[in-house]
Amino acid sequence: MEHVVSPQTSSSSHPISLFKTHFKHRTIATLQDLKPFNSKISNFMRNGLIGEAEELFDEMPHKSTVTYNAMIKGYLGNGFYEKAVCLYKEMPVRDTFSYNTMIFGLMQYGDVEGAEEVFGSMGIEIL
C-alpha cells in the first residue's frame, strides 16, 4: 500500500522517508524489482519534487534505462535542461524513448543543433 503524502507534511512523514521505510528490506534483483522505484521517481518529478527524485535515484544501487528516462523526462518537464543533458550523456544504454525524449526536449529549449546531434547518434548507438 502506497502512502499519500502532501508536500506540507512534517519531515518524519517526508515522502522519500516513507517510501524508503516501506522498501527498506527489498533488494533489487531484477528489472521487475525496479518498477516501484521508477514509478516513485516519475511521481516525484510529476509533482515537482526534484530533490526527492534525485535522492531516490542516487541511492538506487541498480538503475535501468527506464530509471534514467524518468529522471530525464522529469528534468525537462521541470525546466532543468542542463541536468537532463548531463544525465543523458551519463546513460549507459539508451532506447527509443530516450532519444525521442531528448530530441523533443532539446527542440523545446531551442537547441536544434543538440537535437540533430542526438538524432545523428541514434543509428550509431543502435547498431
The first five atom37 places (N, CA, C, CB, O) and aatype in JSON, in Angstrom:
{
  "aatype": [12, 6, 8, 19, 19, 15, 14, 5, 16, 15, 15, 15, 15, 8, 14, 9, 15, 10, 13, 11, 16, 8, 13, 11, 8, 1, 16, 9, 0, 16, 10, 5, 3, 10, 11, 14, 13, 2, 15, 11, 9, 15, 2, 13, 12, 1, 2, 7, 10, 9, 7, 6, 0, 6, 6, 10, 13, 3, 6, 12, 14, 8, 11, 15, 16, 19, 16, 18, 2, 0, 12, 9, 11, 7, 18, 10, 7, 2, 7, 13, 18, 6, 11, 0, 19, 4, 10, 18, 11, 6, 12, 14, 19, 1, 3, 16, 13, 15, 18, 2, 16, 12, 9, 13, 7, 10, 12, 5, 18, 7, 3, 19, 6, 7, 0, 6, 6, 19, 13, 7, 15, 12, 7, 9, 6, 9, 10],
  "atom_mask": [
    [1, 1, 1, 1, 1],
    [1, 1, 1, 1, 1],
    [1, 1, 1, 1, 1],
    [1, 1, 1, 1, 1],
    [1, 1, 1, 1, 1],
    [1, 1, 1, 1, 1],
    [1, 1, 1, 1, 1],
    [1, 1, 1, 1, 1],
    [1, 1, 1, 1, 1],
    [1, 1, 1, 1, 1],
    [1, 1, 1, 1, 1],
    [1, 1, 1, 1, 1],
    [1, 1, 1, 1, 1],
    [1, 1, 1, 1, 1],
    [1, 1, 1, 1, 1],
    [1, 1, 1, 1, 1],
    [1, 1, 1, 1, 1],
    [1, 1, 1, 1, 1],
    [1, 1, 1, 1, 1],
    [1, 1, 1, 1, 1],
    [1, 1, 1, 1, 1],
    [1, 1, 1, 1, 1],
    [1, 1, 1, 1, 1],
    [1, 1, 1, 1, 1],
    [1, 1, 1, 1, 1],
    [1, 1, 1, 1, 1],
    [1, 1, 1, 1, 1],
    [1, 1, 1, 1, 1],
    [1, 1, 1, 1, 1],
    [1, 1, 1, 1, 1],
    [1, 1, 1, 1, 1],
    [1, 1, 1, 1, 1],
    [1, 1, 1, 1, 1],
    [1, 1, 1, 1, 1],
    [1, 1, 1, 1, 1],
    [1, 1, 1, 1, 1],
    [1, 1, 1, 1, 1],
    [1, 1, 1, 1, 1],
    [1, 1, 1, 1, 1],
    [1, 1, 1, 1, 1],
    [1, 1, 1, 1, 1],
    [1, 1, 1, 1, 1],
    [1, 1, 1, 1, 1],
    [1, 1, 1, 1, 1],
    [1, 1, 1, 1, 1],
    [1, 1, 1, 1, 1],
    [1, 1, 1, 1, 1],
    [1, 1, 1, 0, 1],
    [1, 1, 1, 1, 1],
    [1, 1, 1, 1, 1],
    [1, 1, 1, 0, 1],
    [1, 1, 1, 1, 1],
    [1, 1, 1, 1, 1],
    [1, 1, 1, 1, 1],
    [1, 1, 1, 1, 1],
    [1, 1, 1, 1, 1],
    [1, 1, 1, 1, 1],
    [1, 1, 1, 1, 1],
    [1, 1, 1, 1, 1],
    [1, 1, 1, 1, 1],
    [1, 1, 1, 1, 1],
    [1, 1, 1, 1, 1],
    [1, 1, 1, 1, 1],
    [1, 1, 1, 1, 1],
    [1, 1, 1, 1, 1],
    [1, 1, 1, 1, 1],
    [1, 1, 1, 1, 1],
    [1, 1, 1, 1, 1],
    [1, 1, 1, 1, 1],
    [1, 1, 1, 1, 1],
    [1, 1, 1, 1, 1],
    [1, 1, 1, 1, 1],
    [1, 1, 1, 1, 1],
    [1, 1, 1, 0, 1],
    [1, 1, 1, 1, 1],
    [1, 1, 1, 1, 1],
    [1, 1, 1, 0, 1],
    [1, 1, 1, 1, 1],
    [1, 1, 1, 0, 1],
    [1, 1, 1, 1, 1],
    [1, 1, 1, 1, 1],
    [1, 1, 1, 1, 1],
    [1, 1, 1, 1, 1],
    [1, 1, 1, 1, 1],
    [1, 1, 1, 1, 1],
    [1, 1, 1, 1, 1],
    [1, 1, 1, 1, 1],
    [1, 1, 1, 1, 1],
    [1, 1, 1, 1, 1],
    [1, 1, 1, 1, 1],
    [1, 1, 1, 1, 1],
    [1, 1, 1, 1, 1],
    [1, 1, 1, 1, 1],
    [1, 1, 1, 1, 1],
    [1, 1, 1, 1, 1],
    [1, 1, 1, 1, 1],
    [1, 1, 1, 1, 1],
    [1, 1, 1, 1, 1],
    [1, 1, 1, 1, 1],
    [1, 1, 1, 1, 1],
    [1, 1, 1, 1, 1],
    [1, 1, 1, 1, 1],
    [1, 1, 1, 1, 1],
    [1, 1, 1, 1, 1],
    [1, 1, 1, 0, 1],
    [1, 1, 1, 1, 1],
    [1, 1, 1, 1, 1],
    [1, 1, 1, 1, 1],
    [1, 1, 1, 1, 1],
    [1, 1, 1, 0, 1],
    [1, 1, 1, 1, 1],
    [1, 1, 1, 1, 1],
    [1, 1, 1, 1, 1],
    [1, 1, 1, 0, 1],
    [1, 1, 1, 1, 1],
    [1, 1, 1, 1, 1],
    [1, 1, 1, 1, 1],
    [1, 1, 1, 1, 1],
    [1, 1, 1, 1, 1],
    [1, 1, 1, 0, 1],
    [1, 1, 1, 1, 1],
    [1, 1, 1, 1, 1],
    [1, 1, 1, 0, 1],
    [1, 1, 1, 1, 1],
    [1, 1, 1, 1, 1],
    [1, 1, 1, 1, 1],
    [1, 1, 1, 1, 1]
  ],
  "atom_positions": [
    [[0.84, -1.18, 0.0], [0.0, 0.0, 0.0], [0.88, 1.24, 0.0], [-0.96, 0.0, 1.22], [1.78, 1.36, 0.84]],
    [[0.65, 2.14, -0.91], [1.45, 3.35, -1.02], [0.86, 4.44, -0.14], [1.52, 3.82, -2.48], [-0.35, 4.63, -0.08]],
    [[1.75, 5.16, 0.54], [1.33, 6.27, 1.39], [1.11, 7.5, 0.53], [2.37, 6.55, 2.49], [1.88, 7.77, -0.39]],
    [[0.08, 8.24, 0.83], [-0.18, 9.5, 0.14], [0.23, 10.61, 1.08], [-1.68, 9.64, -0.3], [-0.3, 10.72, 2.19]],
    [[1.17, 11.43, 0.64], [1.71, 12.48, 1.49], [1.68, 13.78, 0.74], [3.14, 12.14, 1.96], [2.11, 13.85, -0.42]],
    [[1.19, 14.81, 1.37], [1.2, 16.13, 0.75], [2.54, 16.79, 1.03], [0.03, 17.01, 1.26], [3.2, 16.44, 2.0]],
    [[2.96, 17.75, 0.2], [4.24, 18.42, 0.4], [4.33, 19.18, 1.72], [4.49, 19.37, -0.73], [5.43, 19.53, 2.15]],
    [[3.21, 19.43, 2.39], [3.23, 20.2, 3.63], [3.43, 19.32, 4.86], [1.95, 20.96, 3.77], [3.4, 19.85, 5.97]],
    [[3.64, 18.03, 4.73], [3.76, 17.17, 5.89], [5.1, 17.36, 6.58], [3.59, 15.71, 5.49], [6.02, 17.94, 6.01]],
    [[5.2, 16.87, 7.8], [6.43, 17.03, 8.58], [7.53, 16.16, 7.99], [6.19, 16.67, 10.05], [7.27, 15.28, 7.17]],
    [[8.78, 16.43, 8.43], [9.91, 15.69, 7.88], [9.87, 14.21, 8.24], [11.22, 16.3, 8.37], [10.39, 13.38, 7.5]],
    [[9.24, 13.86, 9.39], [9.15, 12.45, 9.76], [8.25, 11.66, 8.8], [8.64, 12.31, 11.18], [8.38, 10.45, 8.68]],
    [[7.35, 12.35, 8.13], [6.5, 11.67, 7.15], [6.79, 12.17, 5.75], [5.01, 11.88, 7.49], [5.91, 12.19, 4.88]],
    [[8.03, 12.57, 5.52], [8.51, 13.03, 4.22], [8.31, 11.9, 3.21], [10.01, 13.46, 4.29], [8.57, 10.74, 3.55]],
    [[7.86, 12.19, 1.98], [7.56, 11.13, 1.02], [8.71, 10.17, 0.77], [7.15, 11.74, -0.27], [8.48, 8.96, 0.64]],
    [[9.92, 10.66, 0.69], [11.05, 9.77, 0.42], [11.31, 8.87, 1.62], [12.33, 10.58, 0.08], [11.66, 7.7, 1.45]],
    [[11.14, 9.4, 2.84], [11.33, 8.59, 4.05], [10.3, 7.48, 4.12], [11.23, 9.48, 5.3], [10.64, 6.34, 4.44]],
    [[9.06, 7.8, 3.83], [8.01, 6.78, 3.85], [8.27, 5.7, 2.81], [6.64, 7.42, 3.6], [8.08, 4.51, 3.09]],
    [[8.72, 6.09, 1.63], [8.98, 5.12, 0.57], [10.15, 4.23, 0.96], [9.27, 5.84, -0.75], [10.09, 3.01, 0.78]],
    [[11.23, 4.83, 1.49], [12.39, 4.05, 1.9], [12.03, 3.08, 3.02], [13.53, 4.97, 2.34], [12.46, 1.93, 3.01]],
    [[11.24, 3.54, 3.98], [10.82, 2.68, 5.09], [10.04, 1.49, 4.56], [9.98, 3.47, 6.1], [10.25, 0.35, 4.99]],
    [[9.15, 1.74, 3.64], [8.32, 0.68, 3.07], [9.16, -0.37, 2.33], [7.28, 1.28, 2.12], [8.84, -1.55, 2.38]],
    [[10.22, 0.05, 1.66], [11.03, -0.84, 0.84], [12.41, -1.11, 1.42], [11.18, -0.27, -0.54], [13.3, -1.57, 0.69]],
    [[12.63, -0.84, 2.72], [13.98, -0.94, 3.27], [14.58, -2.34, 3.21], [13.97, -0.47, 4.69], [15.8, -2.47, 3.14]],
    [[13.76, -3.37, 3.23], [14.28, -4.74, 3.2], [14.26, -5.35, 1.8], [13.49, -5.61, 4.14], [14.62, -6.51, 1.62]],
    [[13.85, -4.57, 0.86], [13.72, -5.09, -0.51], [15.06, -4.96, -1.23], [12.61, -4.33, -1.28], [15.71, -3.92, -1.18]],
    [[15.47, -6.02, -1.89], [16.68, -5.96, -2.7], [16.26, -5.91, -4.16], [17.61, -7.18, -2.42], [15.25, -6.48, -4.56]],
    [[17.05, -5.22, -4.93], [16.76, -5.08, -6.35], [17.52, -6.16, -7.1], [17.13, -3.65, -6.89], [18.74, -6.08, -7.24]],
    [[16.8, -7.18, -7.57], [17.45, -8.3, -8.24], [17.11, -8.36, -9.72], [17.06, -9.59, -7.58], [17.89, -8.86, -10.52]],
    [[15.95, -7.84, -10.08], [15.53, -7.91, -11.48], [14.95, -6.56, -11.9], [14.49, -9.04, -11.69], [14.7, -5.69, -11.07]],
    [[14.75, -6.42, -13.19], [14.12, -5.2, -13.7], [12.73, -5.03, -13.11], [14.05, -5.22, -15.22], [12.28, -3.9, -12.89]],
    [[12.03, -6.13, -12.86], [10.7, -6.07, -12.26], [10.77, -5.4, -10.89], [10.1, -7.49, -12.14], [9.84, -4.69, -10.5]],
    [[11.85, -5.62, -10.15], [12.01, -5.03, -8.83], [12.19, -3.52, -8.88], [13.2, -5.66, -8.12], [11.98, -2.83, -7.88]],
    [[12.57, -2.99, -10.04], [12.77, -1.55, -10.18], [11.47, -0.78, -10.37], [13.69, -1.27, -11.34], [11.44, 0.44, -10.19]],
    [[10.4, -1.47, -10.73], [9.14, -0.79, -11.06], [8.66, 0.18, -9.99], [8.07, -1.8, -11.31], [8.33, 1.32, -10.33]],
    [[8.6, -0.21, -8.71], [8.11, 0.77, -7.73], [9.02, 1.98, -7.59], [7.95, 0.11, -6.37], [8.55, 3.1, -7.35]],
    [[10.32, 1.77, -7.76], [11.27, 2.87, -7.66], [11.13, 3.82, -8.85], [12.7, 2.34, -7.56], [11.13, 5.04, -8.69]],
    [[11.02, 3.24, -10.05], [10.84, 4.06, -11.25], [9.53, 4.84, -11.19], [10.87, 3.19, -12.51], [9.47, 6.0, -11.57]],
    [[8.49, 4.19, -10.71], [7.18, 4.86, -10.57], [7.27, 6.01, -9.58], [6.1, 3.87, -10.12], [6.7, 7.08, -9.81]],
    [[7.97, 5.79, -8.48], [8.08, 6.83, -7.46], [8.88, 8.02, -8.02], [8.77, 6.28, -6.19], [8.51, 9.17, -7.78]],
    [[9.95, 7.75, -8.76], [10.72, 8.83, -9.37], [9.82, 9.63, -10.32], [11.95, 8.27, -10.14], [9.82, 10.86, -10.28]],
    [[9.06, 8.94, -11.16], [8.15, 9.63, -12.08], [7.14, 10.48, -11.32], [7.42, 8.62, -12.98], [6.86, 11.61, -11.7]],
    [[6.59, 9.93, -10.25], [5.61, 10.68, -9.45], [6.24, 11.9, -8.78], [4.99, 9.78, -8.39], [5.64, 12.97, -8.77]],
    [[7.43, 11.73, -8.24], [8.12, 12.88, -7.63], [8.31, 13.98, -8.67], [9.48, 12.45, -7.03], [8.01, 15.14, -8.42]],
    [[8.81, 13.6, -9.84], [9.07, 14.58, -10.9], [7.77, 15.24, -11.35], [9.76, 13.92, -12.09], [7.73, 16.46, -11.54]],
    [[6.73, 14.46, -11.53], [5.44, 14.99, -11.98], [4.9, 16.03, -10.99], [4.43, 13.85, -12.14], [4.2, 16.96, -11.38]],
    [[5.24, 15.87, -9.72], [4.76, 16.78, -8.68], [5.79, 17.84, -8.31], [4.38, 16.0, -7.46], [5.63, 18.55, -7.31]],
    [[6.86, 17.96, -9.11], [7.86, 19.0, -8.89], [8.78, 18.74, -7.71], [0.0, 0.0, 0.0], [9.45, 19.66, -7.25]],
    [[8.83, 17.51, -7.22], [9.68, 17.16, -6.08], [11.02, 16.64, -6.61], [8.99, 16.09, -5.17], [11.35, 15.46, -6.48]],
    [[11.78, 17.55, -7.22], [13.03, 17.19, -7.89], [14.04, 16.61, -6.91], [13.64, 18.42, -8.58], [14.67, 15.58, -7.19]],
    [[14.19, 17.24, -5.77], [15.16, 16.78, -4.76], [14.87, 15.36, -4.3], [0.0, 0.0, 0.0], [15.8, 14.56, -4.14]],
    [[13.62, 15.04, -4.09], [13.25, 13.7, -3.67], [13.54, 12.68, -4.77], [11.76, 13.64, -3.29], [14.03, 11.58, -4.49]],
    [[13.25, 13.04, -6.01], [13.55, 12.14, -7.13], [15.06, 11.92, -7.24], [13.0, 12.72, -8.46], [15.51, 10.79, -7.45]],
    [[15.84, 12.99, -7.1], [17.3, 12.86, -7.18], [17.84, 12.01, -6.04], [17.95, 14.25, -7.16], [18.75, 11.2, -6.24]],
    [[17.3, 12.2, -4.86], [17.77, 11.43, -3.7], [17.51, 9.94, -3.91], [17.07, 11.91, -2.41], [18.39, 9.11, -3.67]],
    [[16.32, 9.6, -4.36], [15.99, 8.2, -4.6], [16.86, 7.63, -5.72], [14.5, 8.04, -4.95], [17.38, 6.52, -5.61]],
    [[17.02, 8.38, -6.8], [17.85, 7.95, -7.93], [19.29, 7.69, -7.47], [17.84, 9.03, -9.05], [19.87, 6.66, -7.81]],
    [[19.84, 8.62, -6.7], [21.23, 8.49, -6.24], [21.43, 7.29, -5.31], [21.66, 9.75, -5.52], [22.5, 6.7, -5.29]],
    [[20.4, 6.94, -4.56], [20.52, 5.84, -3.61], [20.23, 4.47, -4.21], [19.6, 6.07, -2.45], [20.47, 3.44, -3.57]],
    [[19.72, 4.44, -5.43], [19.42, 3.16, -6.07], [20.72, 2.48, -6.51], [18.48, 3.35, -7.29], [21.49, 3.07, -7.27]],
    [[20.98, 1.25, -6.03], [22.22, 0.58, -6.42], [22.22, 0.14, -7.89], [22.45, -0.63, -5.54], [23.29, 0.04, -8.5]],
    [[21.05, -0.11, -8.44], [20.92, -0.52, -9.83], [19.87, 0.37, -10.49], [20.54, -2.03, -9.96], [18.84, 0.68, -9.9]],
    [[20.14, 0.75, -11.72], [19.21, 1.6, -12.47], [19.03, 1.02, -13.86], [19.72, 3.08, -12.54], [19.97, 0.49, -14.46]],
    [[17.83, 1.12, -14.37], [17.55, 0.66, -15.73], [17.45, 1.88, -16.65], [16.24, -0.18, -15.78], [17.5, 3.02, -16.2]],
    [[17.31, 1.6, -17.92], [17.08, 2.68, -18.88], [15.8, 3.44, -18.52], [16.98, 2.12, -20.32], [15.74, 4.66, -18.68]],
    [[14.8, 2.73, -18.03], [13.54, 3.36, -17.62], [13.79, 4.35, -16.47], [12.51, 2.29, -17.19], [13.17, 5.41, -16.42]],
    [[14.68, 4.0, -15.56], [15.02, 4.88, -14.44], [15.62, 6.18, -14.96], [16.0, 4.18, -13.46], [15.2, 7.27, -14.56]],
    [[16.59, 6.07, -15.85], [17.21, 7.26, -16.43], [16.19, 8.07, -17.21], [18.38, 6.86, -17.35], [16.16, 9.3, -17.11]],
    [[15.35, 7.39, -17.99], [14.34, 8.1, -18.78], [13.38, 8.89, -17.9], [13.55, 7.11, -19.63], [13.0, 10.01, -18.24]],
    [[12.99, 8.31, -16.76], [12.08, 9.01, -15.84], [12.72, 10.28, -15.32], [11.69, 8.09, -14.66], [12.07, 11.32, -15.21]],
    [[14.0, 10.21, -14.99], [14.71, 11.39, -14.49], [14.84, 12.45, -15.58], [16.11, 11.0, -13.96], [14.58, 13.63, -15.35]],
    [[15.24, 12.03, -16.78], [15.44, 12.97, -17.88], [14.13, 13.65, -18.26], [16.03, 12.26, -19.1], [14.08, 14.87, -18.42]],
    [[13.07, 12.87, -18.4], [11.77, 13.45, -18.73], [11.34, 14.42, -17.63], [10.71, 12.34, -18.91], [10.8, 15.49, -17.93]],
    [[11.57, 14.06, -16.39], [11.22, 14.93, -15.27], [12.02, 16.21, -15.26], [0.0, 0.0, 0.0], [11.48, 17.29, -15.02]],
    [[13.32, 16.1, -15.51], [14.15, 17.31, -15.58], [13.64, 18.25, -16.66], [15.62, 16.94, -15.84], [13.48, 19.45, -16.42]],
    [[13.4, 17.71, -17.84], [12.93, 18.55, -18.94], [11.57, 19.17, -18.63], [12.85, 17.74, -20.24], [11.34, 20.34, -18.93]],
    [[10.69, 18.39, -18.04], [9.36, 18.88, -17.71], [9.35, 19.94, -16.62], [0.0, 0.0, 0.0], [8.38, 20.69, -16.5]],
    [[10.41, 19.98, -15.83], [10.5, 20.95, -14.74], [11.5, 22.08, -15.02], [10.89, 20.25, -13.46], [11.82, 22.86, -14.13]],
    [[11.99, 22.15, -16.27], [12.85, 23.25, -16.66], [14.33, 23.1, -16.35], [0.0, 0.0, 0.0], [15.07, 24.08, -16.36]],
    [[14.77, 21.87, -16.06], [16.18, 21.64, -15.75], [16.89, 21.04, -16.97], [16.33, 20.7, -14.52], [17.3, 19.88, -16.97]],
    [[17.01, 21.86, -18.0], [17.57, 21.46, -19.29], [18.98, 20.89, -19.14], [17.59, 22.66, -20.25], [19.27, 19.81, -19.66]],
    [[19.86, 21.62, -18.43], [21.26, 21.17, -18.31], [21.38, 19.84, -17.58], [22.09, 22.23, -17.59], [22.17, 18.99, -17.96]],
    [[20.57, 19.67, -16.53], [20.61, 18.41, -15.79], [20.17, 17.25, -16.69], [19.73, 18.48, -14.54], [20.73, 16.16, -16.62]],
    [[19.16, 17.49, -17.52], [18.69, 16.45, -18.44], [19.79, 16.06, -19.42], [17.43, 16.94, -19.21], [20.02, 14.88, -19.66]],
    [[20.47, 17.04, -19.97], [21.54, 16.78, -20.94], [22.68, 16.01, -20.27], [22.07, 18.1, -21.54], [23.19, 15.04, -20.84]],
    [[23.08, 16.43, -19.08], [24.18, 15.74, -18.36], [23.82, 14.29, -18.07], [24.49, 16.48, -17.05], [24.63, 13.39, -18.29]],
    [[22.61, 14.06, -17.58], [22.21, 12.69, -17.26], [22.09, 11.84, -18.52], [20.88, 12.7, -16.49], [22.45, 10.66, -18.5]],
    [[21.59, 12.43, -19.6], [21.51, 11.71, -20.87], [22.9, 11.24, -21.31], [20.86, 12.6, -21.96], [23.07, 10.12, -21.77]],
    [[23.88, 12.11, -21.16], [25.25, 11.76, -21.56], [25.84, 10.66, -20.68], [26.14, 12.99, -21.51], [26.72, 9.92, -21.12]],
    [[25.36, 10.55, -19.43], [25.85, 9.53, -18.5], [25.18, 8.17, -18.7], [25.64, 9.99, -17.07], [25.68, 7.15, -18.22]],
    [[24.06, 8.15, -19.42], [23.3, 6.91, -19.58], [24.15, 5.82, -20.21], [22.05, 7.15, -20.43], [24.75, 6.02, -21.27]],
    [[24.21, 4.64, -19.56], [24.99, 3.56, -20.16], [24.32, 2.95, -21.39], [25.24, 2.48, -19.13], [25.0, 2.54, -22.33]],
    [[22.98, 2.9, -21.4], [22.22, 2.32, -22.51], [21.02, 3.22, -22.77], [21.77, 0.85, -22.21], [20.34, 3.65, -21.83]],
    [[20.76, 3.49, -24.04], [19.6, 4.33, -24.42], [18.63, 3.51, -25.25], [20.06, 5.6, -25.2], [19.02, 2.55, -25.92]],
    [[17.37, 3.92, -25.21], [16.36, 3.27, -26.05], [15.62, 4.33, -26.85], [15.37, 2.44, -25.18], [15.96, 5.52, -26.78]],
    [[14.63, 3.92, -27.61], [13.88, 4.85, -28.45], [13.25, 5.96, -27.63], [12.8, 4.1, -29.22], [13.24, 7.12, -28.05]],
    [[12.74, 5.62, -26.45], [12.13, 6.63, -25.58], [13.18, 7.67, -25.17], [11.5, 5.98, -24.33], [12.87, 8.87, -25.11]],
    [[14.39, 7.23, -24.88], [15.48, 8.15, -24.5], [15.74, 9.16, -25.61], [16.78, 7.37, -24.18], [15.8, 10.36, -25.37]],
    [[15.88, 8.65, -26.83], [16.14, 9.53, -27.97], [14.99, 10.49, -28.22], [16.41, 8.7, -29.22], [15.2, 11.7, -28.38]],
    [[13.78, 9.96, -28.24], [12.62, 10.82, -28.51], [12.45, 11.9, -27.44], [11.35, 9.98, -28.59], [12.15, 13.05, -27.76]],
    [[12.64, 11.52, -26.19], [12.5, 12.49, -25.09], [13.53, 13.59, -25.23], [12.65, 11.79, -23.73], [13.21, 14.77, -25.07]],
    [[14.77, 13.21, -25.51], [15.83, 14.23, -25.63], [15.62, 15.11, -26.85], [17.2, 13.56, -25.7], [15.76, 16.33, -26.76]],
    [[15.28, 14.53, -27.97], [15.08, 15.34, -29.18], [13.94, 16.32, -28.96], [14.77, 14.43, -30.4], [14.08, 17.51, -29.27]],
    [[12.82, 15.85, -28.44], [11.68, 16.73, -28.17], [12.06, 17.81, -27.15], [10.48, 15.9, -27.65], [11.74, 18.98, -27.34]],
    [[12.74, 17.41, -26.08], [13.14, 18.37, -25.05], [14.12, 19.41, -25.57], [0.0, 0.0, 0.0], [13.97, 20.6, -25.28]],
    [[15.09, 18.98, -26.33], [16.07, 19.92, -26.89], [15.4, 20.89, -27.85], [17.19, 19.16, -27.62], [15.73, 22.08, -27.87]],
    [[14.47, 20.4, -28.63], [13.74, 21.29, -29.54], [12.9, 22.31, -28.76], [12.83, 20.48, -30.48], [12.82, 23.47, -29.14]],
    [[12.28, 21.87, -27.67], [11.5, 22.8, -26.84], [12.37, 23.92, -26.29], [10.84, 22.04, -25.69], [11.91, 25.05, -26.15]],
    [[13.62, 23.6, -25.98], [14.53, 24.61, -25.44], [15.3, 25.34, -26.53], [15.5, 23.96, -24.48], [16.2, 26.12, -26.23]],
    [[14.94, 25.1, -27.79], [15.55, 25.82, -28.89], [16.93, 25.33, -29.28], [0.0, 0.0, 0.0], [17.65, 26.02, -30.01]],
    [[17.32, 24.16, -28.81], [18.64, 23.62, -29.12], [18.53, 22.66, -30.31], [19.24, 22.89, -27.88], [18.6, 21.44, -30.16]],
    [[18.36, 23.25, -31.49], [18.2, 22.46, -32.71], [19.46, 21.66, -32.99], [17.87, 23.38, -33.91], [19.38, 20.5, -33.4]],
    [[20.61, 22.26, -32.78], [21.88, 21.57, -33.03], [22.02, 20.35, -32.12], [23.07, 22.54, -32.8], [22.44, 19.28, -32.56]],
    [[21.67, 20.5, -30.85], [21.72, 19.38, -29.91], [20.76, 18.27, -30.32], [0.0, 0.0, 0.0], [21.1, 17.09, -30.22]],
    [[19.57, 18.64, -30.76], [18.58, 17.66, -31.21], [19.09, 16.91, -32.43], [17.23, 18.36, -31.53], [18.91, 15.69, -32.54]],
    [[19.73, 17.63, -33.35], [20.29, 16.98, -34.54], [21.42, 16.03, -34.16], [20.81, 18.03, -35.54], [21.58, 14.97, -34.76]],
    [[22.19, 16.41, -33.15], [23.29, 15.56, -32.68], [22.74, 14.25, -32.09], [24.14, 16.31, -31.62], [23.25, 13.17, -32.39]],
    [[21.7, 14.36, -31.27], [21.07, 13.16, -30.7], [20.5, 12.3, -31.82], [19.95, 13.55, -29.69], [20.69, 11.08, -31.82]],
    [[19.8, 12.92, -32.76], [19.22, 12.18, -33.88], [20.31, 11.46, -34.67], [18.43, 13.13, -34.8], [20.15, 10.3, -35.04]],
    [[21.41, 12.15, -34.92], [22.51, 11.56, -35.68], [23.18, 10.41, -34.96], [0.0, 0.0, 0.0], [23.72, 9.51, -35.61]],
    [[23.16, 10.42, -33.63], [23.81, 9.36, -32.86], [22.95, 8.1, -32.75], [24.16, 9.85, -31.48], [23.44, 7.04, -32.37]],
    [[21.68, 8.21, -33.09], [20.76, 7.08, -32.93], [21.22, 5.86, -33.73], [19.37, 7.47, -33.37], [21.27, 4.76, -33.18]],
    [[21.54, 6.03, -34.97], [21.95, 4.91, -35.8], [23.23, 4.27, -35.33], [0.0, 0.0, 0.0], [23.36, 3.05, -35.37]],
    [[24.16, 5.07, -34.88], [25.45, 4.57, -34.41], [25.25, 3.72, -33.16], [26.42, 5.73, -34.13], [25.8, 2.62, -33.06]],
    [[24.49, 4.22, -32.21], [24.31, 3.52, -30.94], [23.43, 2.29, -31.08], [23.73, 4.45, -29.91], [23.64, 1.31, -30.36]],
    [[22.47, 2.31, -31.97], [21.57, 1.18, -32.12], [22.28, 0.01, -32.79], [20.33, 1.57, -32.92], [21.98, -1.15, -32.48]],
    [[23.2, 0.29, -33.69], [23.96, -0.77, -34.35], [24.88, -1.37, -33.35], [24.74, -0.26, -35.58], [25.64, -2.29, -33.67]]
  ]
}
